[in-house]
């Protein structure tokens, strides 16, 4: 396992994961991975949404050429985010944005 994979996989505690799952429960997927799989446009849109919101859902379409487990490994690594949860064909991703004002950031429990 590379350092990047380790960082992505182990940065959140169980308490933090549970907290983020609660915040993400009501969210609608903002990104959809289509039949072409994870393209440059998907990566660009995912990065932009993570910067703006910190926590997003990504839906994998039934017609997608990539399976959910491969997407759950590849997308967090390529967007430098953390996979919070994989439920069905929906990924919940988190990436802290230190450039946002502190009041607007998601405050994780310790």
C-alpha positions as CSV (number, residue, x, y, z in Angstrom):
1,X,0.0,0.0,0.0
2,X,1.4,3.4,-0.9
3,X,1.6,6.4,1.4
4,X,-1.2,8.1,-0.5
5,X,-3.5,5.1,-0.1
6,X,-2.7,4.9,3.6
7,X,-3.5,8.6,4.0
8,X,-6.8,8.3,2.2
9,X,-7.9,5.2,4.0
10,X,-7.0,6.0,7.7
11,X,-7.4,9.8,8.2
12,X,-10.8,9.6,9.9
13,X,-11.7,8.1,13.2
14,X,-14.9,6.1,13.6
15,X,-16.5,9.0,15.4
16,X,-15.6,11.3,12.6
17,X,-16.9,8.9,10.0
18,X,-20.2,8.5,11.8
19,X,-20.5,12.3,12.1
20,X,-19.9,12.8,8.3
21,X,-22.3,10.0,7.4
22,X,-25.0,11.8,9.4
23,X,-24.2,15.1,7.5
24,X,-24.1,13.3,4.2
25,X,-27.4,11.3,4.6
26,X,-29.6,14.0,3.2
27,X,-27.3,15.1,0.4
28,X,-28.1,14.5,-3.2
29,X,-25.4,13.1,-5.5
30,X,-23.6,16.0,-7.3
31,X,-21.4,13.9,-9.6
32,X,-22.4,11.0,-11.7
33,X,-19.9,8.5,-13.1
34,X,-21.2,7.4,-16.5
35,X,-20.4,4.8,-19.0
36,X,-17.0,6.2,-19.7
37,X,-15.9,5.7,-16.1
38,X,-13.8,8.2,-14.2
39,X,-12.9,10.8,-16.9
40,X,-10.9,14.0,-16.6
41,X,-14.2,15.9,-16.5
42,X,-15.5,13.8,-13.6
43,X,-12.2,14.4,-11.7
44,X,-12.4,18.1,-12.4
45,X,-16.0,18.4,-11.3
46,X,-15.4,16.3,-8.2
47,X,-12.4,18.5,-7.1
48,X,-14.4,21.6,-7.7
49,X,-17.4,20.4,-5.6
50,X,-15.1,19.2,-2.8
51,X,-13.5,22.6,-2.6
52,X,-16.9,24.3,-2.5
53,X,-18.7,21.9,-0.1
54,X,-16.1,19.6,1.5
55,X,-18.6,16.7,1.7
56,X,-20.2,15.3,-1.5
57,X,-22.0,12.3,-2.8
58,X,-20.9,10.6,-6.1
59,X,-23.3,8.3,-7.9
60,X,-22.0,5.5,-10.1
61,X,-24.5,4.9,-13.0
62,X,-25.7,1.4,-13.7
63,X,-24.1,1.7,-17.2
64,X,-20.7,2.7,-15.9
65,X,-17.7,0.9,-17.1
66,X,-16.1,1.0,-13.6
67,X,-17.3,-1.1,-10.7
68,X,-18.0,0.5,-7.3
69,X,-15.1,-0.9,-5.5
70,X,-12.6,0.3,-8.1
71,X,-14.2,3.7,-8.1
72,X,-14.1,3.8,-4.3
73,X,-10.3,3.2,-4.4
74,X,-9.4,5.4,-7.4
75,X,-11.6,8.5,-6.9
76,X,-10.4,9.4,-3.4
77,X,-6.7,9.0,-4.4
78,X,-7.0,11.0,-7.6
79,X,-9.0,13.8,-5.9
80,X,-6.9,13.8,-2.7
81,X,-10.1,13.2,-0.7
82,X,-11.2,10.6,1.8
83,X,-13.8,7.9,1.2
84,X,-16.3,8.2,4.1
85,X,-18.8,5.6,3.0
86,X,-19.7,3.4,0.1
87,X,-23.4,2.4,0.1
88,X,-24.7,0.6,-3.0
89,X,-23.3,2.6,-5.9
90,X,-23.0,5.9,-4.0
91,X,-19.8,7.2,-2.6
92,X,-19.5,9.8,0.2
93,X,-16.3,11.8,-0.1
94,X,-14.8,14.3,2.3
95,X,-12.0,16.8,1.8
96,X,-11.2,19.6,4.2
97,X,-10.8,23.0,2.6
98,X,-8.5,25.1,4.8
99,X,-8.9,28.1,2.5
100,X,-12.6,28.4,3.5
101,X,-13.4,30.6,6.5
102,X,-13.4,28.6,9.7
103,X,-17.1,29.2,10.3
104,X,-18.0,27.8,6.9
105,X,-15.9,24.6,7.2
106,X,-17.2,21.3,8.5
107,X,-15.9,20.9,12.1
108,X,-15.1,17.3,12.8
109,X,-15.4,15.9,16.3
110,X,-12.1,14.9,18.0
